Amino acid sequence: MVKKYLSKIYMGIIFIFLYAPIIVLAVFSFNESKSRGNWTGFSLKWYIELFHDHDIRSAFYYTISIAVIAAIVSTILGTIAAIGINSMKGRTKALILNVNYLPVVNPDIVTGISLMILYISFNLDFGFNTMLLSHIVFNTPYVILSILPKLKQLDVHMTEAAMDLGATPMYALRKVIIPEIKPGIVTGFLMAFTLSIDDFIISYFTKGEGVTNLSIVIYSMARRGVRPTINALSTIMLFVVLLLMILINKRSNGVEKKKLKREV
């Protein structure tokens, strides 16, 4: 009984430690004062000022644009690669998996410098395209790792049965494999999107003139003081991501209930 209460207290402390800073940030985004430690009254002026800040609006545009495109492309590439890797056997499969793990365990600064040197060697102009390519490169391995467990759970006989009944390999892929691994694909997309928004180091080494993202803008602000508009922007992004997660969970629960009804 004592252990049960202690475990609950321990979990409560962990959650407070993790989420208290986020709650404080959201609360002080409505603070009338610029101070981050003194509450002077409720106000929406930082949200209004946010939409008049050219630097933040520009960084937000590039951040979302790159994150969405990189997540879509890396999800497509990662899905194709995961299906190919899953069909391999023996040493070849082990070798490819180890190669895929390298970008995940490799320090971001090494990846960022390596990509920068690569672009310089090909005489590429640094800007939107170089940052986008970099985000696709470091997102794709995470997508592969998200999809592979679902492919391992897939019954191989389902695909074989579909082709025995006259389905082409492409039709079996669209109607049998993709629906079964869809949760892994969605997870991979969300992970790629989140990693792209959060990235600083790789973006810093591959950005060009006039092209930057929110993490770089916030870093440059931190050296001379973070503006309260950043609190407002962070709060908006937090609630948008939270809303997306709730919708996705509801949809996943709905799919699971439908499957249970069919089985019954």
Backbone as CSV, one residue per row, in Angstrom:
resi,resn,N_x,N_y,N_z,CA_x,CA_y,CA_z,C_x,C_y,C_z
1,MET,0.828,-1.220,0.000,0.000,0.000,0.000,0.858,1.264,0.000
2,VAL,1.912,1.237,0.842,2.821,2.388,0.918,3.565,2.572,-0.404
3,LYS,3.989,1.431,-0.993,4.691,1.489,-2.270,3.815,2.090,-3.361
4,LYS,2.519,1.749,-3.304,1.572,2.258,-4.301,1.473,3.777,-4.224
5,TYR,1.371,4.310,-3.003,1.293,5.766,-2.824,2.607,6.450,-3.191
6,LEU,3.723,5.811,-2.834,5.035,6.376,-3.165,5.244,6.437,-4.673
7,SER,4.795,5.388,-5.373,4.930,5.378,-6.835,4.079,6.470,-7.480
8,LYS,2.883,6.709,-6.913,2.026,7.775,-7.435,2.637,9.150,-7.187
9,ILE,3.206,9.334,-5.999,3.861,10.605,-5.668,5.060,10.832,-6.590
10,TYR,5.820,9.756,-6.805,6.994,9.845,-7.687,6.586,10.236,-9.110
11,MET,5.540,9.581,-9.633,5.052,9.900,-10.973,4.533,11.330,-11.042
12,GLY,3.861,11.773,-9.963,3.368,13.149,-9.912,4.493,14.157,-9.972
13,ILE,5.580,13.892,-9.249,6.746,14.790,-9.261,7.373,14.843,-10.651
14,ILE,7.470,13.689,-11.297,8.035,13.631,-12.654,7.206,14.458,-13.631
15,PHE,5.874,14.290,-13.565,4.999,15.039,-14.473,5.051,16.543,-14.187
16,ILE,5.139,16.918,-12.926,5.264,18.341,-12.572,6.564,18.908,-13.136
17,PHE,7.647,18.144,-12.975,8.954,18.569,-13.472,8.936,18.754,-14.989
18,LEU,8.216,17.864,-15.688,8.177,17.909,-17.149,7.265,19.017,-17.678
19,TYR,6.091,19.182,-17.048,5.069,20.043,-17.629,4.918,21.412,-16.969
20,ALA,5.474,21.595,-15.787,5.371,22.905,-15.124,5.971,24.034,-15.962
21,PRO,7.178,23.864,-16.556,7.721,24.947,-17.397,6.823,25.315,-18.574
22,ILE,6.168,24.303,-19.169,5.280,24.563,-20.309,4.058,25.356,-19.854
23,ILE,3.511,24.980,-18.688,2.343,25.693,-18.146,2.699,27.135,-17.813
24,VAL,3.882,27.339,-17.214,4.335,28.698,-16.883,4.490,29.539,-18.145
25,LEU,5.066,28.933,-19.186,5.232,29.641,-20.469,3.880,30.065,-21.028
26,ALA,2.900,29.148,-21.013,1.572,29.453,-21.549,0.884,30.539,-20.736
27,VAL,1.016,30.475,-19.409,0.385,31.487,-18.546,0.984,32.862,-18.789
28,PHE,2.312,32.953,-18.847,2.976,34.253,-19.001,2.895,34.804,-20.426
29,SER,2.389,33.992,-21.365,2.138,34.541,-22.703,0.959,35.512,-22.680
30,PHE,0.146,35.444,-21.600,-0.985,36.362,-21.420,-0.661,37.485,-20.425
31,ASN,0.591,37.573,-20.040,0.996,38.601,-19.084,1.147,39.953,-19.776
32,GLU,0.614,41.008,-19.173,0.682,42.342,-19.781,2.108,42.881,-19.785
33,SER,2.902,42.496,-18.796,4.272,42.986,-18.676,5.234,42.139,-19.497
34,LYS,6.393,42.716,-19.829,7.444,41.975,-20.506,8.159,41.022,-19.564
35,SER,8.022,41.270,-18.277,8.712,40.456,-17.282,8.222,39.015,-17.312
36,ARG,9.174,38.094,-17.191,8.816,36.671,-17.175,8.649,36.136,-15.761
37,GLY,8.754,37.037,-14.759,8.612,36.591,-13.387,7.670,37.438,-12.563
38,ASN,7.040,38.402,-13.205,6.150,39.316,-12.482,4.833,39.450,-13.235
39,TRP,3.753,38.975,-12.646,2.430,39.037,-13.293,1.794,40.390,-13.002
40,THR,1.466,41.133,-14.066,0.879,42.476,-13.896,-0.545,42.568,-14.402
41,GLY,-1.049,41.525,-15.046,-2.421,41.555,-15.536,-2.595,40.783,-16.831
42,PHE,-3.835,40.357,-17.079,-4.145,39.579,-18.283,-4.178,40.480,-19.511
43,SER,-3.556,40.025,-20.602,-3.545,40.802,-21.843,-3.286,39.885,-23.036
44,LEU,-3.841,40.262,-24.177,-3.604,39.533,-25.430,-2.665,40.292,-26.365
45,LYS,-1.986,41.307,-25.835,-1.202,42.190,-26.713,-0.020,41.469,-27.363
46,TRP,0.537,40.450,-26.689,1.668,39.741,-27.280,1.221,38.867,-28.445
47,TYR,-0.026,38.383,-28.383,-0.570,37.622,-29.512,-0.841,38.546,-30.698
48,ILE,-1.312,39.757,-30.395,-1.556,40.742,-31.457,-0.235,41.191,-32.071
49,GLU,0.763,41.436,-31.200,2.071,41.882,-31.680,2.786,40.796,-32.476
50,LEU,2.471,39.549,-32.145,3.082,38.412,-32.832,2.852,38.481,-34.340
51,PHE,1.641,38.847,-34.741,1.292,38.887,-36.156,1.832,40.133,-36.861
52,HIS,2.460,41.036,-36.098,3.081,42.222,-36.690,4.606,42.129,-36.687
53,ASP,5.145,41.022,-36.163,6.593,40.823,-36.116,7.043,40.105,-37.383
54,HIS,7.742,40.837,-38.268,8.126,40.291,-39.576,9.092,39.117,-39.434
55,ASP,10.081,39.225,-38.534,11.082,38.167,-38.372,10.447,36.853,-37.937
56,ILE,9.542,36.940,-36.979,8.890,35.727,-36.473,7.953,35.142,-37.522
57,ARG,7.223,36.009,-38.214,6.296,35.520,-39.249,7.063,34.820,-40.364
58,SER,8.200,35.393,-40.758,9.021,34.786,-41.805,9.593,33.449,-41.346
59,ALA,10.120,33.408,-40.116,10.678,32.166,-39.568,9.599,31.100,-39.415
60,PHE,8.405,31.520,-38.989,7.286,30.586,-38.829,6.887,29.988,-40.176
61,TYR,6.859,30.822,-41.217,6.517,30.353,-42.565,7.504,29.295,-43.045
62,TYR,8.796,29.584,-42.907,9.811,28.632,-43.360,9.815,27.368,-42.497
63,THR,9.591,27.514,-41.201,9.575,26.359,-40.300,8.463,25.385,-40.677
64,ILE,7.247,25.916,-40.838,6.098,25.060,-41.167,6.222,24.491,-42.576
65,SER,6.635,25.317,-43.528,6.773,24.857,-44.919,7.762,23.705,-45.014
66,ILE,8.938,23.893,-44.415,9.971,22.854,-44.468,9.526,21.613,-43.702
67,ALA,8.894,21.805,-42.541,8.462,20.665,-41.731,7.417,19.816,-42.462
68,VAL,6.446,20.462,-43.088,5.382,19.731,-43.789,5.942,18.981,-44.994
69,ILE,6.722,19.689,-45.828,7.270,19.055,-47.040,8.240,17.939,-46.669
70,ALA,9.132,18.207,-45.699,10.117,17.203,-45.280,9.426,15.983,-44.686
71,ALA,8.375,16.200,-43.891,7.655,15.088,-43.281,6.967,14.225,-44.339
72,ILE,6.347,14.862,-45.332,5.662,14.111,-46.400,6.662,13.300,-47.216
73,VAL,7.745,13.955,-47.666,8.745,13.273,-48.505,9.439,12.157,-47.729
74,SER,9.852,12.438,-46.496,10.553,11.423,-45.707,9.626,10.263,-45.345
75,THR,8.323,10.534,-45.182,7.368,9.458,-44.908,7.221,8.542,-46.117
76,ILE,7.156,9.136,-47.301,7.065,8.331,-48.538,8.329,7.493,-48.720
77,LEU,9.497,8.160,-48.615,10.767,7.443,-48.771,10.952,6.394,-47.686
78,GLY,10.610,6.753,-46.440,10.771,5.829,-45.327,9.868,4.612,-45.438
79,THR,8.638,4.808,-45.942,7.699,3.687,-46.119,8.221,2.716,-47.164
80,ILE,8.678,3.252,-48.291,9.219,2.401,-49.364,10.453,1.655,-48.871
81,ALA,11.342,2.387,-48.178,12.574,1.762,-47.671,12.271,0.699,-46.630
82,ALA,11.322,0.961,-45.725,10.978,0.000,-44.679,10.417,-1.290,-45.278
83,ILE,9.564,-1.167,-46.286,9.008,-2.357,-46.945,10.123,-3.160,-47.608
84,GLY,11.063,-2.440,-48.249,12.200,-3.113,-48.889,13.100,-3.798,-47.876
85,ILE,13.407,-3.119,-46.773,14.271,-3.692,-45.731,13.608,-4.909,-45.095
86,ASN,12.303,-4.831,-44.871,11.573,-5.938,-44.231,11.593,-7.205,-45.090
87,SER,11.657,-7.024,-46.406,11.666,-8.185,-47.311,13.054,-8.808,-47.458
88,MET,14.087,-8.113,-46.950,15.455,-8.643,-47.020,15.673,-9.720,-45.967
89,LYS,16.760,-10.451,-46.110,17.102,-11.505,-45.157,18.614,-11.532,-44.911
90,GLY,18.976,-12.107,-43.783,20.386,-12.360,-43.498,21.227,-11.126,-43.264
91,ARG,22.493,-11.223,-43.704,23.473,-10.175,-43.444,23.144,-8.865,-44.154
92,THR,22.535,-8.973,-45.315,22.193,-7.756,-46.052,21.220,-6.897,-45.261
93,LYS,20.208,-7.535,-44.684,19.224,-6.815,-43.869,19.883,-6.209,-42.633
94,ALA,20.750,-6.972,-41.978,21.440,-6.468,-40.778,22.324,-5.283,-41.123
95,LEU,23.006,-5.355,-42.267,23.881,-4.266,-42.698,23.087,-2.994,-42.977
96,ILE,21.978,-3.123,-43.702,21.148,-1.960,-44.034,20.559,-1.344,-42.767
97,LEU,20.130,-2.179,-41.818,19.578,-1.669,-40.555,20.624,-0.892,-39.760
98,ASN,21.858,-1.411,-39.738,22.939,-0.717,-39.037,23.269,0.618,-39.700
99,VAL,23.230,0.643,-41.022,23.461,1.891,-41.752,22.355,2.894,-41.438
100,ASN,21.117,2.392,-41.312,19.988,3.276,-40.996,20.088,3.845,-39.576
101,TYR,20.701,3.066,-38.655,20.854,3.542,-37.278,21.889,4.664,-37.164
102,LEU,22.839,4.716,-38.089,23.929,5.690,-37.993,23.453,7.135,-37.872
103,PRO,22.546,7.627,-38.753,22.092,9.024,-38.611,21.343,9.287,-37.311
104,VAL,20.750,8.224,-36.729,19.992,8.388,-35.493,20.928,8.586,-34.309
105,VAL,21.983,7.779,-34.235,22.926,7.857,-33.117,24.035,8.874,-33.354
106,ASN,24.196,9.302,-34.597,25.244,10.264,-34.933,24.914,11.636,-34.338
107,PRO,25.874,12.330,-33.718,25.604,13.676,-33.186,25.132,14.628,-34.282
108,ASP,24.169,15.474,-33.962,23.605,16.397,-34.947,24.658,17.322,-35.543
109,ILE,25.628,17.721,-34.743,26.642,18.650,-35.230,27.495,18.005,-36.331
110,VAL,27.746,16.689,-36.201,28.506,15.975,-37.227,27.692,15.905,-38.520
111,THR,26.408,15.584,-38.377,25.526,15.518,-39.549,25.414,16.876,-40.218
112,GLY,25.250,17.941,-39.422,25.120,19.292,-39.963,26.358,19.728,-40.722
113,ILE,27.543,19.507,-40.145,28.794,19.896,-40.812,29.019,19.062,-42.067
114,SER,28.700,17.761,-41.989,28.866,16.880,-43.155,27.991,17.328,-44.316
115,LEU,26.740,17.662,-44.027,25.835,18.129,-45.085,26.295,19.470,-45.645
116,MET,26.781,20.351,-44.784,27.282,21.649,-45.242,28.454,21.469,-46.206
117,ILE,29.399,20.588,-45.852,30.553,20.324,-46.724,30.102,19.702,-48.041
118,LEU,29.109,18.802,-47.959,28.576,18.163,-49.178,27.993,19.205,-50.122
119,TYR,27.188,20.139,-49.587,26.574,21.171,-50.430,27.621,22.107,-51.021
120,ILE,28.645,22.407,-50.246,29.724,23.267,-50.749,30.471,22.575,-51.882
121,SER,30.712,21.267,-51.727,31.440,20.517,-52.761,30.659,20.440,-54.067
122,PHE,29.314,20.501,-53.987,28.478,20.490,-55.190,28.091,21.895,-55.640
123,ASN,28.696,22.901,-54.999,28.449,24.314,-55.337,26.962,24.688,-55.282
124,LEU,26.259,24.150,-54.301,24.841,24.473,-54.125,24.690,25.776,-53.346
125,ASP,23.724,26.573,-53.741,23.429,27.814,-53.020,22.633,27.476,-51.764
126,PHE,23.119,27.952,-50.618,22.448,27.673,-49.359,21.158,28.480,-49.243
127,GLY,20.109,27.805,-48.809,18.822,28.465,-48.678,17.735,27.451,-48.360
128,PHE,16.551,27.674,-48.894,15.393,26.829,-48.616,15.650,25.380,-49.028
129,ASN,16.209,25.175,-50.230,16.397,23.815,-50.750,17.390,23.011,-49.925
130,THR,18.506,23.630,-49.521,19.507,22.901,-48.738,18.961,22.532,-47.354
131,MET,18.202,23.446,-46.749,17.622,23.135,-45.447,16.571,22.037,-45.564
132,LEU,15.770,22.094,-46.625,14.742,21.075,-46.847,15.371,19.704,-47.064
133,LEU,16.402,19.620,-47.914,17.089,18.352,-48.165,17.684,17.782,-46.882
134,SER,18.242,18.658,-46.059,18.845,18.222,-44.792,17.799,17.632,-43.867
135,HIS,16.635,18.256,-43.795,15.567,17.761,-42.925,15.037,16.419,-43.421
136,ILE,14.952,16.245,-44.730,14.522,14.958,-45.287,15.525,13.871,-44.937
137,VAL,16.818,14.210,-45.021,17.886,13.240,-44.744,17.820,12.737,-43.306
138,PHE,17.685,13.647,-42.327,17.714,13.164,-40.946,16.346,12.690,-40.447
139,ASN,15.271,12.967,-41.179,13.941,12.478,-40.783,13.678,11.049,-41.250
140,THR,14.177,10.704,-42.434,13.847,9.414,-43.049,14.197,8.203,-42.182
141,PRO,15.387,8.141,-41.545,15.678,6.975,-40.686,14.676,6.788,-39.545
142,TYR,14.174,7.884,-38.986,13.193,7.791,-37.903,11.870,7.219,-38.419
143,VAL,11.497,7.595,-39.636,10.271,7.060,-40.244,10.416,5.551,-40.461
144,ILE,11.575,5.139,-40.949,11.830,3.708,-41.181,11.698,2.924,-39.872
145,LEU,12.287,3.465,-38.807,12.234,2.788,-37.505,10.818,2.753,-36.929
146,SER,9.967,3.699,-37.317,8.574,3.718,-36.852,7.718,2.688,-37.580
147,ILE,8.051,2.407,-38.831,7.225,1.528,-39.661,7.644,0.060,-39.559
148,LEU,8.933,-0.201,-39.360,9.427,-1.583,-39.332,8.710,-2.484,-38.314
149,PRO,8.428,-2.017,-37.079,7.704,-2.906,-36.134,6.335,-3.328,-36.645
150,LYS,5.626,-2.431,-37.334,4.314,-2.779,-37.887,4.448,-3.807,-39.014
151,LEU,5.512,-3.700,-39.799,5.740,-4.667,-40.872,6.073,-6.043,-40.309
152,LYS,6.773,-6.073,-39.176,7.097,-7.361,-38.539,5.845,-8.046,-38.015
153,GLN,4.848,-7.242,-37.596,3.585,-7.797,-37.095,2.669,-8.263,-38.233
154,LEU,2.962,-7.830,-39.450,2.102,-8.137,-40.597,2.228,-9.611,-40.984
155,ASP,1.111,-10.235,-41.214,1.082,-11.634,-41.650,1.435,-11.687,-43.144
156,VAL,2.559,-12.303,-43.464,3.018,-12.352,-44.864,2.052,-13.127,-45.746
157,HIS,1.292,-14.013,-45.140,0.365,-14.843,-45.925,-0.792,-14.010,-46.490
158,MET,-1.073,-12.866,-45.864,-2.150,-12.004,-46.369,-1.808,-11.474,-47.759
159,THR,-0.566,-11.035,-47.930,-0.128,-10.529,-49.238,-0.113,-11.645,-50.273
160,GLU,0.400,-12.789,-49.866,0.443,-13.937,-50.784,-0.964,-14.367,-51.192
161,ALA,-1.893,-14.363,-50.239,-3.284,-14.741,-50.532,-3.920,-13.754,-51.502
162,ALA,-3.638,-12.468,-51.301,-4.199,-11.441,-52.184,-3.702,-11.631,-53.614
163,MET,-2.414,-11.947,-53.782,-1.868,-12.142,-55.133,-2.332,-13.461,-55.746
164,ASP,-2.557,-14.459,-54.893,-3.107,-15.723,-55.400,-4.521,-15.535,-55.938
165,LEU,-5.233,-14.551,-55.362,-6.604,-14.275,-55.797,-6.653,-13.319,-56.995
166,GLY,-5.473,-12.970,-57.516,-5.434,-12.162,-58.733,-4.970,-10.735,-58.558
167,ALA,-4.655,-10.321,-57.340,-4.203,-8.950,-57.109,-2.774,-8.784,-57.616
168,THR,-2.508,-7.637,-58.236,-1.143,-7.317,-58.659,-0.342,-6.897,-57.422
169,PRO,0.996,-6.940,-57.480,1.802,-6.510,-56.322,1.476,-5.080,-55.868
170,MET,1.243,-4.167,-56.822,0.925,-2.783,-56.477,-0.446,-2.682,-55.798
171,TYR,-1.411,-3.467,-56.297,-2.750,-3.460,-55.694,-2.693,-4.045,-54.274
172,ALA,-1.911,-5.113,-54.093,-1.744,-5.717,-52.764,-1.066,-4.742,-51.809
173,LEU,-0.131,-3.965,-52.350,0.554,-2.963,-51.529,-0.432,-1.908,-51.038
174,ARG,-1.293,-1.432,-51.951,-2.230,-0.354,-51.613,-3.374,-0.833,-50.731
175,LYS,-3.866,-2.049,-50.980,-5.068,-2.518,-50.290,-4.808,-3.436,-49.096
176,VAL,-3.601,-3.997,-49.010,-3.319,-4.939,-47.929,-2.237,-4.408,-46.998
177,ILE,-1.063,-4.095,-47.558,0.087,-3.715,-46.721,-0.092,-2.335,-46.108
178,ILE,-0.384,-1.329,-46.942,-0.481,0.056,-46.453,-1.531,0.206,-45.351
179,PRO,-2.759,-0.334,-45.520,-3.746,-0.199,-44.426,-3.283,-0.832,-43.106
180,GLU,-2.524,-1.949,-43.198,-2.088,-2.642,-41.985,-0.982,-1.886,-41.255
181,ILE,-0.138,-1.176,-42.010,0.982,-0.454,-41.378,0.693,1.041,-41.240
182,LYS,-0.558,1.421,-41.479,-0.930,2.840,-41.431,-0.595,3.515,-40.100
183,PRO,-0.840,2.879,-38.938,-0.463,3.523,-37.664,1.016,3.877,-37.593
184,GLY,1.876,2.986,-38.110,3.310,3.251,-38.131,3.661,4.397,-39.060
185,ILE,2.950,4.500,-40.187,3.192,5.589,-41.137,2.799,6.925,-40.518
186,VAL,1.644,6.952,-39.852,1.184,8.180,-39.185,2.160,8.596,-38.087
187,THR,2.620,7.617,-37.306,3.591,7.901,-36.245,4.885,8.451,-36.822
188,GLY,5.348,7.847,-37.909,6.564,8.317,-38.568,6.421,9.733,-39.095
189,PHE,5.252,10.042,-39.676,5.007,11.396,-40.187,5.031,12.417,-39.054
190,LEU,4.334,12.101,-37.959,4.287,13.026,-36.822,5.672,13.220,-36.204
191,MET,6.448,12.135,-36.133,7.796,12.241,-35.580,8.677,13.100,-36.477
192,ALA,8.574,12.887,-37.798,9.358,13.682,-38.742,8.969,15.154,-38.673
193,PHE,7.677,15.421,-38.578,7.187,16.803,-38.486,7.710,17.479,-37.220
194,THR,7.639,16.763,-36.102,8.100,17.318,-34.823,9.602,17.548,-34.814
195,LEU,10.366,16.578,-35.312,11.820,16.717,-35.357,12.242,17.879,-36.241
196,SER,11.528,18.072,-37.346,11.852,19.166,-38.263,11.610,20.523,-37.615
197,ILE,10.494,20.671,-36.913,10.194,21.937,-36.230,11.212,22.207,-35.127
198,ASP,11.625,21.143,-34.450,12.495,21.280,-33.278,13.969,21.474,-33.634
199,ASP,14.366,21.108,-34.853,15.792,21.075,-35.192,16.428,22.460,-35.178
200,PHE,17.632,22.515,-34.623,18.413,23.764,-34.620,19.779,23.580,-35.276
201,ILE,20.541,22.572,-34.825,21.938,22.449,-35.231,22.086,22.229,-36.730
202,ILE,21.360,21.230,-37.278,21.476,20.926,-38.709,20.964,22.098,-39.540
203,SER,19.870,22.728,-39.081,19.329,23.898,-39.793,20.331,25.045,-39.790
204,TYR,21.033,25.217,-38.690,21.986,26.325,-38.544,23.125,26.207,-39.562
205,PHE,23.586,24.982,-39.821,24.704,24.773,-40.740,24.268,24.738,-42.208
206,THR,22.987,24.585,-42.476,22.530,24.453,-43.866,21.594,25.572,-44.304
207,LYS,21.375,26.560,-43.456,20.491,27.677,-43.824,21.208,28.625,-44.780
208,GLY,20.413,29.454,-45.449,20.972,30.455,-46.351,20.512,31.845,-45.956
209,GLU,20.961,32.813,-46.691,20.605,34.197,-46.398,19.111,34.420,-46.601
210,GLY,18.466,34.956,-45.582,17.026,35.242,-45.656,16.147,34.057,-45.354
211,VAL,16.748,32.884,-45.142,15.972,31.673,-44.828,16.405,31.170,-43.458
212,THR,15.481,31.142,-42.534,15.771,30.675,-41.182,14.523,30.033,-40.601
213,ASN,14.671,29.388,-39.449,13.503,28.795,-38.796,13.372,29.326,-37.375
214,LEU,12.339,28.909,-36.685,12.032,29.471,-35.367,13.119,29.170,-34.337
215,SER,13.708,27.984,-34.390,14.733,27.639,-33.406,15.941,28.553,-33.522
216,ILE,16.303,28.912,-34.742,17.445,29.814,-34.947,17.091,31.227,-34.507
217,VAL,15.870,31.668,-34.813,15.426,33.002,-34.399,15.388,33.106,-32.877
218,ILE,14.867,32.077,-32.209,14.796,32.078,-30.740,16.201,32.081,-30.142
219,TYR,17.119,31.325,-30.757,18.503,31.301,-30.271,19.148,32.687,-30.385
220,SER,18.929,33.347,-31.510,19.512,34.682,-31.691,18.892,35.688,-30.724
221,MET,17.591,35.508,-30.408,16.915,36.388,-29.447,17.435,36.161,-28.024
222,ALA,17.761,34.898,-27.703,18.169,34.550,-26.340,19.431,35.295,-25.919
223,ARG,20.252,35.647,-26.883,21.500,36.345,-26.550,21.253,37.795,-26.158
224,ARG,20.125,38.345,-26.572,19.805,39.728,-26.202,18.449,39.848,-25.501
225,GLY,17.877,38.693,-25.112,16.614,38.702,-24.386,15.457,38.226,-25.250
226,VAL,14.769,37.170,-24.789,13.651,36.612,-25.546,12.425,37.499,-25.397
227,ARG,11.813,37.852,-26.529,10.623,38.692,-26.502,9.399,37.876,-26.062
228,PRO,8.437,38.520,-25.389,7.224,37.794,-24.953,6.407,37.227,-26.106
229,THR,6.625,37.757,-27.318,5.904,37.220,-28.477,6.264,35.758,-28.728
230,ILE,7.479,35.358,-28.326,7.895,33.961,-28.475,7.048,33.062,-27.564
231,ASN,6.716,33.571,-26.364,5.826,32.817,-25.465,4.470,32.592,-26.123
232,ALA,3.955,33.640,-26.781,2.658,33.545,-27.460,2.714,32.534,-28.598
233,LEU,3.776,32.606,-29.394,3.933,31.683,-30.512,4.077,30.241,-30.035
234,SER,4.868,30.039,-28.992,5.058,28.689,-28.436,3.748,28.122,-27.907
235,THR,2.935,28.975,-27.287,1.644,28.529,-26.752,0.700,28.113,-27.874
236,ILE,0.672,28.908,-28.947,-0.180,28.566,-30.099,0.234,27.223,-30.693
237,MET,1.549,27.040,-30.897,2.061,25.788,-31.471,1.770,24.610,-30.546
238,LEU,1.887,24.840,-29.240,1.606,23.782,-28.266,0.166,23.307,-28.372
239,PHE,-0.783,24.241,-28.432,-2.196,23.880,-28.494,-2.565,23.245,-29.837
240,VAL,-1.916,23.684,-30.914,-2.170,23.087,-32.231,-1.711,21.630,-32.240
241,VAL,-0.492,21.375,-31.729,0.035,20.005,-31.664,-0.833,19.137,-30.743
242,LEU,-1.247,19.711,-29.619,-2.108,18.976,-28.676,-3.433,18.601,-29.319
243,LEU,-4.008,19.533,-30.064,-5.274,19.272,-30.763,-5.103,18.170,-31.798
244,LEU,-3.990,18.208,-32.544,-3.717,17.171,-33.545,-3.582,15.796,-32.892
245,MET,-2.879,15.742,-31.757,-2.695,14.477,-31.060,-4.029,13.918,-30.560
246,ILE,-4.910,14.792,-30.061,-6.222,14.353,-29.587,-7.048,13.792,-30.738
247,LEU,-7.036,14.494,-31.878,-7.792,14.042,-33.051,-7.273,12.706,-33.568
248,ILE,-5.932,12.552,-33.599,-5.331,11.313,-34.087,-5.654,10.156,-33.147
249,ASN,-5.590,10.407,-31.836,-5.918,9.355,-30.860,-7.375,8.934,-30.961
250,LYS,-8.276,9.913,-31.151,-9.698,9.595,-31.317,-9.921,8.749,-32.563
251,ARG,-9.223,9.112,-33.629,-9.360,8.370,-34.881,-8.818,6.950,-34.719
252,SER,-7.676,6.817,-34.036,-7.089,5.492,-33.809,-8.012,4.626,-32.959
253,ASN,-8.611,5.220,-31.929,-9.549,4.481,-31.081,-10.778,4.040,-31.866
254,GLY,-11.230,4.916,-32.780,-12.370,4.578,-33.627,-12.069,3.411,-34.546
255,VAL,-10.846,3.399,-35.097,-10.430,2.295,-35.977,-10.341,0.989,-35.201
256,GLU,-9.794,1.051,-33.974,-9.670,-0.150,-33.144,-11.040,-0.714,-32.772
257,LYS,-12.004,0.176,-32.463,-13.356,-0.268,-32.132,-14.029,-0.949,-33.321
258,LYS,-13.806,-0.390,-34.525,-14.378,-1.004,-35.725,-13.821,-2.394,-35.962
259,LYS,-12.500,-2.553,-35.711,-11.867,-3.860,-35.877,-12.429,-4.870,-34.885
260,LEU,-12.632,-4.420,-33.652,-13.186,-5.319,-32.617,-14.594,-5.754,-32.975
261,LYS,-15.408,-4.805,-33.510,-16.775,-5.133,-33.916,-16.785,-6.157,-35.041
262,ARG,-15.848,-6.002,-35.990,-15.784,-6.952,-37.090,-15.414,-8.345,-36.608
263,GLU,-14.463,-8.389,-35.643,-14.030,-9.677,-35.111,-15.143,-10.382,-34.355
264,VAL,-15.965,-9.547,-33.616,-17.094,-10.088,-32.871,-18.157,-10.602,-33.825
